[in-house]
Structures are given as structure tokens and as C-alpha cells.
Amino acid sequence: MEKVRQWSWIIGALAMLAFLLFMHGDGFKKTPVRYWDVVWNRDGGKDVVDKLQGTGFRVITERADQIEISFTKTYNVSLGNATLPMNVDKRYIVQRGRDGFYAYAIFERLKGWPRTNVDQIRFVYKLQQDKFPFMAISDNRKRVMPTARDRANGKPLAYPEAVLLTKTSNPDLRGEVDDKYQYSTEDKDNKVHGWICNEPPVGFWIITSSDEFRTAGPFKQDLTSHAGPTVLSMFASTHYGGKEVGMTFKDGEAWKKVFGPVFVYLNSVRSSNNSLRLWENAKEQMLEEVKRWPYNFTQSEDFPSSDKRGSVAGQLLIQDRYINESLVWASSSYVGLAAPGNVGSWQKESKGYQFWTQTNKQGYFLIKDVRPGNYSLYATVPGVVGDYKYETIIKIKPRRGINLGNITYVPPRNGPTLWEIGIPDRSAAEFNVPDPSPTLRNQLYTNHTDKFRQYGLWDRYTDLYPNHDLIYTVGADDYHDKWFFAHVTRHCRNTGNNTYEATTWRILFQLKNLTTTGNYTLQLALASANNAEVQVRFNNQSTKPPHFTTGLIGKDNAIARHGIHGLYWLFSIIVPSYRLQEGNNSIFLTQSRRLGSFDGVMYDYIRLEGPPQW
């Protein structure tokens, strides 16, 4: 009888996997609801989408408590440039007593294989649109969503992903904007998201227990769930970073990486009146999965269990003598291990693993369950400009803990603060984020802390400054109200040919006791840049060439995609004292690139420092 029960469970598990992995859509689109895909190209050519259709199958584990199966796709060298030069092993695990299944994939390039670029790796589920109307991403980001058909019947806006809903199956949604990028989330916060069906009351969720296999660090933003209904597990992408965060493989370069496992979780309640309980239960399940990480049940030597990993501990301190003569605890800082590189290189690193944690109030940190290998240790401190990197390569070995003791970050600074605009936190959230156009709202973000996710905010600059640009007076103006969140172009609406013009922002400030024997410093930190160039001039807007230029920088597209930041940039600009004058001074910031409405930057923080005092 026990053997019958055992085989009944195995048959049921295989049936569930077959249903979830191979069922098709509900008629609106005859496409598979479940797939992996990779977006890749050769030498920057046309992108190719590979759905990773398997050519091999095998059962890895078949026990009374667990089944693991494998679908493989093997690179055929004879096909040359026609196919992705990688081997891919997709794994699925069902465990007895677990309401769902685990999915992960092993990607591998062998030595000698041709060069290639990879822009995206993801795992996708498209659910039945007449069954799953309600989406949940976080406690304050959950709502009834439009269907794919509603979007198809809508009015396209500035790009295909953004649609004005004009004819909807649910009349309450008519007149709203829908855009999948409005539901993006930083990876550090992207642990669980999914959909709820009312009849029957069931939930479908993707739970991600760890960020170690994701790319570009904890602040990397990416897609979650969106109208369709679609559920995504984004393992790698160029979203909010551009090609700089993509994977580039040289001719002959060998590489292997495990993406996942993630947990596809299914839950239910007895009554549709309690359907929101499904979200609460999904969060509880997420916490349980996080505690279980790293999983010890995967049958791959490429995924080390906890007893084959190491750890790093220490205390991070800040030394800024112009603020405090003593060392200061680096509270709530992000400290992480990533591939060896330059200061801040972790935000563009995509081929290796990353391990991050937050310090406690006293700056202590513990990074545990780290895969063996060589890493650099990096840190970023809220309220402190710049990035930290530990000077020595850290070698992680199995079952070994490394204690670095006290480590000290000396942030960029040349002199005392004369004035500052913003908060150095890699974000533009503290600045003036305007209300959207009344006809282009997403009601979820009305009176919401994430108002920056509304559509079309870049165009509001032209509404607010139709004939002149922003002028900010230090000491009189409040950057929360006066400093627009994005330095963008002005739309020349009256020309009839859809053109844009460069914009110049002006900072007015008083300077007393001008020092003529030393240099001043302007710390200019950017939270985002997209096809932008910031030119800096002092007291003369017409100076050619400008006193400083960033040059053409950035492709993160965060302005269009409703991100309040993209990649971080820091420029320490030396200002000879002869550029300034006693009394009234002006700094002119010109964003000179003007090909379109999304060209621009978001400022993180600006600080003028006096000459060094020691």
C-alpha cells in the first residue's frame, strides 16, 4: 500500500509539472504560457530571442519525497553564428508536501566557443487572462489589472509598453495608463510577486529566496509581474542600466553560472472573500524559503550547499574629518562581495555571483553562504557620497569564515561643505516629482510614495518651464519643491516638427571670504544618465568650451521607464578660485543632448566644497 501511495504521489507530481510546463494559452494568444528565453546578439548586431527549446530529457532524481527532471539544449558548433553558443540545462524539482515546484538553469560556455553578447535571461509564465485579474508585488503595490485584450484595444503612447486604456472589460480601468515598467522593483526588494484568481480562489507566485545569481547588485531594477497576466523571474537584463550591464563574452571565453532556484508557489483558500489572504500566505512562504537558502536538495554539483560555502564579517566605519573628527559607524550600509574590479564596478557586473547584506546600527556586517571564489568587497553608505572598495582580494573557501575587523571608508572630499543640494543616496526621490497629466494616470500611484512611477513625468518639465529653465537659489529654495527630479529636454511643441531643445539649470549662491590660493570642488553625483551630457560653467553661461563636461554618458533609460535611478555616476570637479567671485555666483548646468524626450540625467547630490583646510 505504501508503494502505491508513493507512486500515486510521483504520478501526481509529474502530471502537475506536465500541466504547468506544457499547457497553452486561453485562446487570445496561442502561445505557450511557460518558457525560458535568452536575448543575445553577435558583435552588437540584431537581437535574437532563443526560447531554449530542449533537445534532451532525463530524470535526475526519483525518490518518494522528491523528483528532479532536466531538459537540456546543447550548442551545435557546426551551426556557427545561427544559434546561441551555450549549453543550457533547465531543472525542475517537485518535493512531497511543497505546494509548487523549484526551477533553475545551468548555463555554460566551453573554451573555444565564439564571442557573443547576452542582454536578457528570464523565466516567464503567462496565465489565463479570464482567471487571474488581481496582481500583487508589495503591500502597497497590488491591484486589479487590465487584460492583454484591454491593452490591445487601447491607445499606444510614447513606446509600445505604455498604453492608454480606452476600451476595457472592467469599466473602472478605463482612462488609466498601463505600462509594465510601472511595476519594476529593485532586486533587493523583489522576493515574491504574482497573481490571484477569484474563482476558484488560488494564487500563483514566484518566490526568489536569494539575489546571488542576479546581476548588477542590490539596486538593479527589473520587471516583476504585469498585465497579461504575466509573471517574470528576471535573472539578467539590461533594464535600467543599458548595454553596460549586459554580458559580453570574448572569443574562446569559458563560463558557467547557475540561475536560481526560484520557487513557483501555488496556494488556495476556501472562499473568494478571503482571496487577499493568498498574498499574506505567499509572503509567509517567501520568508520560509529565505530561511532555507541555500537549498540543500538540488542535485547539481554546480550549486553548493551551505556546508560548502564561506562567510565574511567585519565593521564598516566612516572617516570624514570635515564632519566628525572621530570615526563614525556606517549604519544601514550595503556591503557586498562581487567579482574583483574597480570601485563601484559591481553595479555593472553581470557574469558572476554577488552577495550583499546591510550593516546594523554600529556598522557590523555578516555576509554568509558565499560561494567559494575570489571577490572584492564593496560598500555604499546612505547619506555618504561615493563608493567603497576593500583593497585586498577576498578568497572564500568552504566552511571558512573571514573576519576583516574594522574597515574604514574615506569618502571623496577635498574641503568643507559650503552648500549642498539633495541627499547622497543614489536616488532622485527626494526632489520634486510632479503630478502626472490628469489624462495619463495610473490610479495605483495616486497619493503614493512611488509617485515617480507615473507615466509621462518627463513631459511635465515643459509644462512647468515652457519658456525658461529652472533657477535654484541656495539658502532660499527647498530642493524637495524646487529641484525637478530629472534634467530633461524641453519639448518644442509649437514648431510642428516634434523637436527638443537643450536646457540649462542655474544655481545661485553667495560666496563670502573667497579664497584665492586654493581650489574649490564641486561634487556632482548622478542617479541616472541616458544619452546625456552635462556641461558645467561658472558665472558665464556662454563660456566655450565649458569648464567641465561629463561627455556623452549613459543608456539606462530610467526616465522613460519610471525609475527614480539607473546607474550611479560621480564626478569630482576641481574649481580654480578664479572661476568664482566674492558675493553672488552662478553655476550653469546644461544638459546639451536633445535627440528626444528621454535624453537627460537625474541628479543624486550636488555639493560645493571650499579649499582644503589641512
Beta strands, then each sheet from edge to edge (+ up, - down):
strand 1: 34-41
strand 2: 48-50
strand 3: 56-62
strand 4: 66-73
strand 5: 87-95
strand 6: 100-109
strand 7: 116-126
strand 8: 134-138
strand 9: 141-144
strand 10: 155-156
strand 11: 162-164
strand 12: 177-179
strand 13: 185-186
strand 14: 192-197
strand 15: 202-207
strand 16: 221-222
strand 17: 225-226
strand 18: 230-236
strand 19: 247-249
strand 20: 255-268
strand 21: 310-318
strand 22: 328-329
strand 23: 334-338
strand 24: 355-358
strand 25: 364-370
strand 26: 373-380
strand 27: 388-389
strand 28: 394-396
strand 29: 401-409
strand 30: 417-422
strand 31: 471-473
strand 32: 487-488
strand 33: 490-492
strand 34: 499-501
strand 35: 503-511
strand 36: 519-532
strand 37: 534-538
strand 38: 548-549
strand 39: 553-555
strand 40: 569-576
strand 41: 583-591
strand 42: 600-609
sheet 1: 2+ 1- 7+ 18- 17+
sheet 2: 2+ 1- 7+ 19-
sheet 3: 3+ 4- 5+ 6- 20+ 15- 14+ 8- 9+
sheet 4: 10+ 11- 12+
sheet 5: 13+ 16-
sheet 6: 22+ 21- 25+
sheet 7: 22+ 21- 29-
sheet 8: 24+ 23- 26+ 27-
sheet 9: 24+ 23- 26+ 28-
sheet 10: 30+ 42- 32+
sheet 11: 30+ 42- 36+ 39-
sheet 12: 30+ 42- 36+ 40-
sheet 13: 31+ 35+ 41- 37+ 38-
sheet 14: 33+ 34-
end
